Amino acid sequence: MDHFQIIGGAMNAEHVPLPDIARAVGTPVYVYSRATLSRHAQVFRQALAALPKVHIAFAVKSNPNLAVLRLLAKEGYGADVVSEGEMNRALAAGMAPGDVVFSGVGKTARELAAALKAGIGQFNLESEEEGVELAQIAASMGVVATCTLRVNPDVDAGTHAKISTGKAENKFGVAYDVAGAIYTRLSALPGLNLRGLAVHIGSQITDLEPSRQAFVKMGALMAGLREQGQRVTHMDLGGGLGVPYKAGDMLPTPADYGAMVAEVAKDWDATVMFEPGRVITGNAGVLVTQVVRVKQGSARPWVVVDAAMNDLARPAMYDAWHDFAAVQPTGDMIEANIVGPICESSDTFAMARTIDAVQAGDLAVFRTAGAYGATMANTYNSRALVPEVMVDGDKWAIVANRIEPAAILAAEQVPDWLD
Ligand SMILES: *Cc1c(COP(=O)(O)O)cnc(C)c1O
């Protein structure tokens, strides 16, 4: 069950009617449920209870809102960050620097130095070149950088091509067959405390077998390194567990995932690290929108909503599905196309979908919008940056303001020489 349910004829987030929020804040607006976020954080942790030493770093990129990060910090989560901006958010939310993992193929020298200065707990190196550079920067600062080496296991996660990260043709990590040699060379560098391996094969993973294969390969690599006398105390298994986007979808649960990991890792004698994103935040948020008008079409009506691809990019970017539901359903259904107002044909949320009958002025939601939603929003077509709200029981608060087009316009200027 989630916390977005019809109560007294209208969809509520926990105990707050969505029409109340829409009236006060306007639409489109993201609404997150605190209870859902906390429950997901706890369920994921419990699923790993069989492992003796665990570290969980929430993948900030899935939902970097400060209030979301604060809540997860209170649940004992660290953070997996991929930029200085995300690192500063995690620290501002109260996460301990030592609980922050810094991932990403393009960490700049400036970012590496800032992260060392902040005392970040672990760098996941994505190349030998990055390791050499980090070692130099750390040595010049008189500190030691704790890190792991991210390996590309060349496993197909079976997910959308744009969210696959663990195949040989993807840019992430070092190739499996040279990883041992690179590990050995990097471990000799002063300035680095290379303590383990990392892997992350993709996102929205709906079948555990590719992950299992990747983890088995990583275990073998770790064993081989130890045989050569290398120290490997940490294994970071990344994130990627999928969530149901369609009502009725059956996916592996965190418990299934935890059981699979416990089986693969039973002889590892290592701290096992995780970087879940979507599985924590995905189903904890909806995007509330208002129907602008219903336009006649040749085959079926076009439901034009006031949310667009700039607010929720996943359908345009990944052909992703988000369930659509009326906030005050009448029980009638229609078949329609659902589109936003942006002047791009990719600004399409659904084609030929059977949905609640809606009319101009009605409120509706796109479900499962808590991950890779607001964080990917932009201002294309000079639209506002979408606001975010968090609900807790019968309380709610704006946790990110709408940034109006006028504020963005005010940050631009015309140079003198144009006049
Ligand atoms: C995106 C990402 C994650 C989180 O992925 P989810 O599918 O949201 O769990 C974790 N680790 C790394 C390195 C990532 O790039």
PDBQT file of the ligand as one rigid body, heavy atoms in Angstrom, charges set to zero:
ROOT
HETATM    1  C1  LIG A 501      22.060   6.369 -10.322  1.00  0.00    +0.000 C 
HETATM    2  C2  LIG A 501      23.002   5.636  -9.420  1.00  0.00    +0.000 A 
HETATM    3  C3  LIG A 501      22.516   4.957  -8.297  1.00  0.00    +0.000 A 
HETATM    4  C4  LIG A 501      21.055   4.861  -7.953  1.00  0.00    +0.000 C 
HETATM    5  O1  LIG A 501      20.320   4.148  -8.888  1.00  0.00    +0.000 OA
HETATM    6  P1  LIG A 501      18.783   3.782  -8.563  1.00  0.00    +0.000 P 
HETATM    7  O2  LIG A 501      18.358   3.037  -9.764  1.00  0.00    +0.000 OA
HETATM    8  O3  LIG A 501      18.049   5.057  -8.379  1.00  0.00    +0.000 OA
HETATM    9  O4  LIG A 501      18.783   2.940  -7.336  1.00  0.00    +0.000 OA
HETATM   10  C5  LIG A 501      23.451   4.355  -7.458  1.00  0.00    +0.000 A 
HETATM   11  N1  LIG A 501      24.757   4.396  -7.723  1.00  0.00    +0.000 NA
HETATM   12  C6  LIG A 501      25.263   5.035  -8.807  1.00  0.00    +0.000 A 
HETATM   13  C7  LIG A 501      26.726   5.052  -9.012  1.00  0.00    +0.000 C 
HETATM   14  C8  LIG A 501      24.399   5.664  -9.685  1.00  0.00    +0.000 A 
HETATM   15  O5  LIG A 501      24.891   6.284 -10.763  1.00  0.00    +0.000 OA
ENDROOT
TORSDOF 0
